[in-house]
Structures are given as C-alpha cells and as structure tokens.
Amino acid sequence: MIVVTGAAGFIGSCMVNKLNNKGHKELIIVDDFSRSLKNKNINNKTYLSQVHRDQFFEWFTAHHADIQFIIHLGARTDTTELDRRIFQVLNLDYSKSVWNLCSRFQIPLIYASSAATYGLGELGYDDDHELVGRLKPLNPYGESKNEFDRWVLLQKATPPFWAGLKFFNVYGPNEYHKGRMASVIFHSFNQIAATGQTRLFRSNHPDYEDGMQLRDFIYVKDVINVIHFMMNRRPASGIYNLGTGKARTFTDLARAVFNAMNKDEKIELIPMPEDIGSRYQNFTEAKMDKLRHAGYDAGFYSLEEGIDEYVKGYLTENRYF
C-alpha cells in the first residue's frame, strides 16, 4: 500500500490521480474529509480506504507491515495565519510523528517542504543543507516548514529513503477549495471571467516595478511527476528544491491568463494588503541543480504552457484532475 496524506487537498489529490494512472490502486488516503468542496477532489479516484488524520497514527502502527511508501503532503498552508500553535500541531508535531514511525518501521518517506522557508531570499534559493539553519522565513507557516527541515537534518534515526521537497509557487487543477490561498492564476481567471479584468498588487519594494515582482511558478503536474520519479529512483536522501528554476513576473502570468481565455488584456494595480505586505516575497527562483544531478531530466511546463492547459482544460469547464 501507498499512503498519501493531505489526499483530498490540491497537490495530494493530483498525486492520487497520478498514482492511479500509473496502476496503483491500493492507496490509503489521509485527510480530515470535513469539507464537501474539498472532497470533490477525490471523486472518481481509486483507493482502498480513507483514514481520518486524527486516527492515522493508530492505523499506521497497526498496518505498517503492508505500507510500501508514505507521501506526506498534509499541512496547514495558510501563509496569513499567525497562530503558531496551529502550525506546531498540524505541521511540526504531526510531521515528526510521521517521520518517527517511518524510521521505526523503515518505510520510505517523501514530505512537502516549501519555498516559504527561504524568506526574503537573503541567502539565495539553494537547497544546500548547510543553509537550512540560517534561513529566516517571513511567516509562521514558513517557520513551521523550516523548523521541520532543521529537525530532520539532526535525526540519527531515519527512513530508508527520505526526501523533503521545497515546493515553489504551485498552481493547477483541484485548487477550487483553497479560497484566498488559491493561486494567482485561479483568482485571475475568475476575475477576468466576472469583470473582464484582473488585479495585481502594486509593488511595495523600490527594486520592483508594479506587477513586476517575480516568482518561480510550477504547474502541479510537474510536481507530481517529480514525486513519482523520487519514489521510483530513490536518489540520495535529502532536501530538494521543486520549482522550474525560472522566475517570471506576475504581469507575465496575467498576460498568459488573458491569452488562454482569448480576452483583451486589462490589468488593474491595487495596493498590497497590510497583512501580507511586510511578509511578501518579491522574488523566488529555485536552484534546481540537485534534482538534475539526481537524474531528473524531464522538462517543465513553461508558465504559458501550464496556464493554457489549466485554463482551457480545467478552469473553463470546472473540471478536476
């Protein structure tokens, strides 16, 4: 059996579909399963059983002999949430428990880290283990992810193979339930469909013009392809960046959405909300050498290719992956 935590969520549900398409039907999916909109992500997926996240560790202990792999994608991902206790319980403590059980029963593990760990990028975006302890995330979410990475690197007891993947800005199908935390592509599509225009934040930094802030946007299908590669190839255990390695502007993003919708471009620039302005990453770009050296040689969707497929294949028809 393969276990996917966060399986009703955005990336988790896409991973379940990827595994189904690769012939894996004996899946255990873990989540809280409390939101009807989110649960639409797992309709038409094939799996053996749903396990509530609160019962997962008891289930894990009882069934460990049958588990082949754990893909741990479950987490609280709200970058505007300021209550560190929530992240302590759901991100840090929960992930430590997953790690400890994988180590105890010698089950390989892939877990989701985040580019939010890099903060303002003062030390660059290099997935060198030596830098992890010096990173300064900008919000409690990023702190929780970095604290777990730091903890992992100190452990003597480990799974037989493990990889922490630092996801950059992921977008794509099955993020309908994410609300404010959905991708800018998702929000731009809905704004354009409703009003004929989209809104981008004005810059709050003198080095970046309005709408010219840069992020490394990665299509979710590339993310799950890399996870599947890591499962099967099992290169050296460690923390790996997972972006495209190419930063693009939010203006590029908006323009690609207009083109995919066959609409004339109309962008409104609005002030950045105060609750995110002081914790805003104006630039991210993954250094991808480690993953390439591990043997991953497939290409990544360009921003335009990913948005075109996402808009035409999913958002326009309200389809799920």
CORQUIGI-V747308 format. One record per residue. N is the residue number from 0. RES is the residue in one small letter. PHI is phi in whole degrees, 0 to 359 (* if undefined). PSI is psi in degrees with one decimal (none if undefined). Layout:
n=N res=RES phi=PHI psi=PSI
n=N res=RES phi=PHI psi=PSI
//
This chain:
n=0 res=m phi=* psi=146.5
n=1 res=i phi=247 psi=133.2
n=2 res=v phi=256 psi=132.5
n=3 res=v phi=239 psi=116.4
n=4 res=t phi=270 psi=154.9
n=5 res=g phi=67 psi=28.6
n=6 res=a phi=289 psi=-20.3
n=7 res=a phi=271 psi=-4.9
n=8 res=g phi=277 psi=-171.4
n=9 res=f phi=298 psi=-68.9
n=10 res=i phi=289 psi=-37.6
n=11 res=g phi=300 psi=-43.7
n=12 res=s phi=291 psi=-35.0
n=13 res=c phi=295 psi=-36.8
n=14 res=m phi=294 psi=-40.4
n=15 res=v phi=300 psi=-43.6
n=16 res=n phi=297 psi=-41.4
n=17 res=k phi=301 psi=-45.5
n=18 res=l phi=295 psi=-42.0
n=19 res=n phi=303 psi=-45.0
n=20 res=n phi=294 psi=-22.7
n=21 res=k phi=267 psi=9.5
n=22 res=g phi=94 psi=5.4
n=23 res=h phi=271 psi=111.3
n=24 res=k phi=251 psi=-22.6
n=25 res=e phi=272 psi=72.1
n=26 res=l phi=251 psi=145.4
n=27 res=i phi=249 psi=121.8
n=28 res=i phi=252 psi=132.3
n=29 res=v phi=240 psi=131.8
n=30 res=d phi=189 psi=-173.3
n=31 res=d phi=266 psi=-18.4
n=32 res=f phi=54 psi=34.3
n=33 res=s phi=258 psi=-7.7
n=34 res=r phi=244 psi=120.9
n=35 res=s phi=296 psi=-39.1
n=36 res=l phi=295 psi=-43.0
n=37 res=k phi=296 psi=-38.1
n=38 res=n phi=293 psi=-16.9
n=39 res=k phi=298 psi=-23.7
n=40 res=n phi=298 psi=-25.4
n=41 res=i phi=256 psi=4.4
n=42 res=n phi=298 psi=140.6
n=43 res=n phi=68 psi=13.2
n=44 res=k phi=267 psi=152.3
n=45 res=t phi=255 psi=128.0
n=46 res=y phi=201 psi=162.4
n=47 res=l phi=281 psi=-42.9
n=48 res=s phi=199 psi=151.0
n=49 res=q phi=263 psi=136.5
n=50 res=v phi=233 psi=124.5
n=51 res=h phi=296 psi=143.1
n=52 res=r phi=301 psi=-30.3
n=53 res=d phi=287 psi=-21.7
n=54 res=q phi=259 psi=1.8
n=55 res=f phi=296 psi=-41.7
n=56 res=f phi=291 psi=-36.2
n=57 res=e phi=296 psi=-43.8
n=58 res=w phi=297 psi=-43.8
n=59 res=f phi=303 psi=-49.5
n=60 res=t phi=299 psi=-37.3
n=61 res=a phi=284 psi=-27.4
n=62 res=h phi=242 psi=13.5
n=63 res=h phi=303 psi=-31.7
n=64 res=a phi=295 psi=-20.5
n=65 res=d phi=262 psi=-4.0
n=66 res=i phi=270 psi=128.3
n=67 res=q phi=263 psi=-29.8
n=68 res=f phi=198 psi=146.0
n=69 res=i phi=242 psi=128.5
n=70 res=i phi=246 psi=105.4
n=71 res=h phi=261 psi=98.7
n=72 res=l phi=247 psi=-4.6
n=73 res=g phi=287 psi=132.5
n=74 res=a phi=188 psi=160.6
n=75 res=r phi=275 psi=123.2
n=76 res=t phi=244 psi=12.6
n=77 res=d phi=284 psi=110.6
n=78 res=t phi=284 psi=-10.0
n=79 res=t phi=263 psi=-8.9
n=80 res=e phi=290 psi=128.8
n=81 res=l phi=253 psi=-4.7
n=82 res=d phi=279 psi=101.8
n=83 res=r phi=296 psi=-22.9
n=84 res=r phi=296 psi=-36.7
n=85 res=i phi=298 psi=-45.4
n=86 res=f phi=290 psi=-33.1
n=87 res=q phi=300 psi=-43.5
n=88 res=v phi=283 psi=-52.4
n=89 res=l phi=276 psi=-29.3
n=90 res=n phi=258 psi=-54.0
n=91 res=l phi=280 psi=-58.4
n=92 res=d phi=296 psi=-41.8
n=93 res=y phi=298 psi=-45.0
n=94 res=s phi=294 psi=-36.1
n=95 res=k phi=298 psi=-39.6
n=96 res=s phi=294 psi=-40.5
n=97 res=v phi=299 psi=-48.3
n=98 res=w phi=302 psi=-48.0
n=99 res=n phi=297 psi=-38.7
n=100 res=l phi=290 psi=-39.4
n=101 res=c phi=297 psi=-36.9
n=102 res=s phi=291 psi=-44.8
n=103 res=r phi=299 psi=-43.4
n=104 res=f phi=260 psi=4.4
n=105 res=q phi=56 psi=59.0
n=106 res=i phi=244 psi=127.4
n=107 res=p phi=297 psi=149.2
n=108 res=l phi=221 psi=133.4
n=109 res=i phi=242 psi=133.2
n=110 res=y phi=229 psi=157.9
n=111 res=a phi=271 psi=117.8
n=112 res=s phi=260 psi=-158.1
n=113 res=s phi=201 psi=148.9
n=114 res=a phi=292 psi=-13.0
n=115 res=a phi=298 psi=-19.1
n=116 res=t phi=296 psi=-22.9
n=117 res=y phi=280 psi=-8.8
n=118 res=g phi=59 psi=-133.0
n=119 res=l phi=280 psi=1.3
n=120 res=g phi=78 psi=24.9
n=121 res=e phi=303 psi=-31.8
n=122 res=l phi=257 psi=12.7
n=123 res=g phi=84 psi=-167.1
n=124 res=y phi=233 psi=52.8
n=125 res=d phi=257 psi=129.4
n=126 res=d phi=275 psi=33.3
n=127 res=d phi=290 psi=126.8
n=128 res=h phi=301 psi=-28.8
n=129 res=e phi=294 psi=-20.4
n=130 res=l phi=270 psi=-16.1
n=131 res=v phi=302 psi=-43.1
n=132 res=g phi=289 psi=-11.3
n=133 res=r phi=256 psi=-3.7
n=134 res=l phi=288 psi=150.3
n=135 res=k phi=232 psi=83.5
n=136 res=p phi=301 psi=158.1
n=137 res=l phi=263 psi=-7.7
n=138 res=n phi=210 psi=164.4
n=139 res=p phi=301 psi=-33.6
n=140 res=y phi=300 psi=-52.2
n=141 res=g phi=299 psi=-37.5
n=142 res=e phi=299 psi=-43.1
n=143 res=s phi=296 psi=-39.2
n=144 res=k phi=291 psi=-40.4
n=145 res=n phi=289 psi=-36.5
n=146 res=e phi=298 psi=-38.1
n=147 res=f phi=292 psi=-43.4
n=148 res=d phi=304 psi=-44.8
n=149 res=r phi=298 psi=-44.9
n=150 res=w phi=299 psi=-45.1
n=151 res=v phi=304 psi=-44.7
n=152 res=l phi=291 psi=-12.8
n=153 res=l phi=265 psi=-7.0
n=154 res=q phi=280 psi=132.7
n=155 res=k phi=275 psi=-35.5
n=156 res=a phi=271 psi=121.5
n=157 res=t phi=226 psi=160.2
n=158 res=p phi=297 psi=163.2
n=159 res=p phi=296 psi=-28.2
n=160 res=f phi=215 psi=139.7
n=161 res=w phi=212 psi=150.4
n=162 res=a phi=214 psi=129.5
n=163 res=g phi=257 psi=121.2
n=164 res=l phi=255 psi=118.5
n=165 res=k phi=275 psi=94.1
n=166 res=f phi=292 psi=132.3
n=167 res=f phi=272 psi=-144.0
n=168 res=n phi=277 psi=97.9
n=169 res=v phi=271 psi=137.7
n=170 res=y phi=221 psi=162.3
n=171 res=g phi=142 psi=-174.2
n=172 res=p phi=298 psi=156.4
n=173 res=n phi=80 psi=22.0
n=174 res=e phi=252 psi=18.1
n=175 res=y phi=302 psi=-31.0
n=176 res=h phi=275 psi=-4.6
n=177 res=k phi=277 psi=-8.3
n=178 res=g phi=60 psi=-132.8
n=179 res=r phi=301 psi=-28.3
n=180 res=m phi=276 psi=0.2
n=181 res=a phi=294 psi=162.8
n=182 res=s phi=294 psi=159.3
n=183 res=v phi=298 psi=-30.9
n=184 res=i phi=299 psi=-48.0
n=185 res=f phi=302 psi=-48.4
n=186 res=h phi=292 psi=-38.2
n=187 res=s phi=297 psi=-43.4
n=188 res=f phi=304 psi=-48.0
n=189 res=n phi=292 psi=-36.9
n=190 res=q phi=295 psi=-44.2
n=191 res=i phi=294 psi=-41.9
n=192 res=a phi=298 psi=-34.8
n=193 res=a phi=273 psi=-35.0
n=194 res=t phi=232 psi=-9.9
n=195 res=g phi=84 psi=1.2
n=196 res=q phi=218 psi=166.9
n=197 res=t phi=231 psi=162.0
n=198 res=r phi=244 psi=136.6
n=199 res=l phi=235 psi=151.5
n=200 res=f phi=288 psi=138.8
n=201 res=r phi=294 psi=155.3
n=202 res=s phi=287 psi=143.8
n=203 res=n phi=247 psi=19.3
n=204 res=h phi=223 psi=132.3
n=205 res=p phi=296 psi=-19.1
n=206 res=d phi=278 psi=-8.3
n=207 res=y phi=232 psi=128.1
n=208 res=e phi=286 psi=163.3
n=209 res=d phi=302 psi=129.4
n=210 res=g phi=77 psi=0.5
n=211 res=m phi=253 psi=13.3
n=212 res=q phi=298 psi=149.7
n=213 res=l phi=240 psi=135.0
n=214 res=r phi=223 psi=157.3
n=215 res=d phi=266 psi=99.6
n=216 res=f phi=268 psi=128.8
n=217 res=i phi=233 psi=132.5
n=218 res=y phi=288 psi=138.8
n=219 res=v phi=300 psi=-29.3
n=220 res=k phi=293 psi=-30.1
n=221 res=d phi=291 psi=-38.5
n=222 res=v phi=300 psi=-49.0
n=223 res=i phi=288 psi=-27.4
n=224 res=n phi=295 psi=-40.5
n=225 res=v phi=293 psi=-42.6
n=226 res=i phi=301 psi=-43.8
n=227 res=h phi=296 psi=-40.9
n=228 res=f phi=300 psi=-46.8
n=229 res=m phi=296 psi=-37.1
n=230 res=m phi=301 psi=-44.1
n=231 res=n phi=272 psi=-37.6
n=232 res=r phi=277 psi=-37.0
n=233 res=r phi=49 psi=66.7
n=234 res=p phi=288 psi=-164.8
n=235 res=a phi=302 psi=132.8
n=236 res=s phi=298 psi=146.3
n=237 res=g phi=160 psi=-173.7
n=238 res=i phi=263 psi=129.4
n=239 res=y phi=233 psi=137.7
n=240 res=n phi=292 psi=148.7
n=241 res=l phi=221 psi=85.0
n=242 res=g phi=224 psi=-164.2
n=243 res=t phi=265 psi=-17.7
n=244 res=g phi=85 psi=7.4
n=245 res=k phi=224 psi=111.7
n=246 res=a phi=284 psi=143.3
n=247 res=r phi=226 psi=154.7
n=248 res=t phi=277 psi=159.3
n=249 res=f phi=293 psi=-27.9
n=250 res=t phi=294 psi=-41.8
n=251 res=d phi=303 psi=-44.1
n=252 res=l phi=299 psi=-50.5
n=253 res=a phi=299 psi=-42.4
n=254 res=r phi=299 psi=-39.4
n=255 res=a phi=294 psi=-35.8
n=256 res=v phi=293 psi=-44.9
n=257 res=f phi=303 psi=-44.2
n=258 res=n phi=296 psi=-41.9
n=259 res=a phi=294 psi=-30.1
n=260 res=m phi=270 psi=-1.7
n=261 res=n phi=56 psi=46.6
n=262 res=k phi=240 psi=152.4
n=263 res=d phi=290 psi=141.8
n=264 res=e phi=287 psi=128.4
n=265 res=k phi=211 psi=106.7
n=266 res=i phi=246 psi=128.3
n=267 res=e phi=255 psi=131.0
n=268 res=l phi=264 psi=128.6
n=269 res=i phi=234 psi=155.8
n=270 res=p phi=297 psi=146.6
n=271 res=m phi=287 psi=133.0
n=272 res=p phi=302 psi=142.5
n=273 res=e phi=298 psi=-31.5
n=274 res=d phi=287 psi=-10.4
n=275 res=i phi=239 psi=-12.1
n=276 res=g phi=301 psi=-41.0
n=277 res=s phi=280 psi=-8.0
n=278 res=r phi=236 psi=35.6
n=279 res=y phi=257 psi=127.6
n=280 res=q phi=275 psi=112.0
n=281 res=n phi=277 psi=-15.0
n=282 res=f phi=209 psi=130.8
n=283 res=t phi=219 psi=142.9
n=284 res=e phi=202 psi=115.3
n=285 res=a phi=290 psi=133.4
n=286 res=k phi=276 psi=118.6
n=287 res=m phi=253 psi=11.6
n=288 res=d phi=301 psi=-40.5
n=289 res=k phi=297 psi=-45.0
n=290 res=l phi=295 psi=-39.8
n=291 res=r phi=296 psi=-42.6
n=292 res=h phi=293 psi=-23.2
n=293 res=a phi=284 psi=-8.3
n=294 res=g phi=111 psi=0.8
n=295 res=y phi=279 psi=109.7
n=296 res=d phi=243 psi=7.8
n=297 res=a phi=286 psi=154.7
n=298 res=g phi=282 psi=170.3
n=299 res=f phi=246 psi=149.8
n=300 res=y phi=303 psi=134.7
n=301 res=s phi=290 psi=164.3
n=302 res=l phi=302 psi=-43.8
n=303 res=e phi=294 psi=-40.9
n=304 res=e phi=294 psi=-45.0
n=305 res=g phi=296 psi=-45.0
n=306 res=i phi=295 psi=-41.5
n=307 res=d phi=301 psi=-45.6
n=308 res=e phi=292 psi=-41.9
n=309 res=y phi=297 psi=-47.4
n=310 res=v phi=293 psi=-51.8
n=311 res=k phi=285 psi=-35.4
n=312 res=g phi=270 psi=-19.7
n=313 res=y phi=229 psi=-60.3
n=314 res=l phi=296 psi=-43.5
n=315 res=t phi=299 psi=-34.9
n=316 res=e phi=255 psi=4.9
n=317 res=n phi=54 psi=41.3
n=318 res=r phi=267 psi=156.9
n=319 res=y phi=251 psi=156.1
n=320 res=f phi=261 psi=none
//
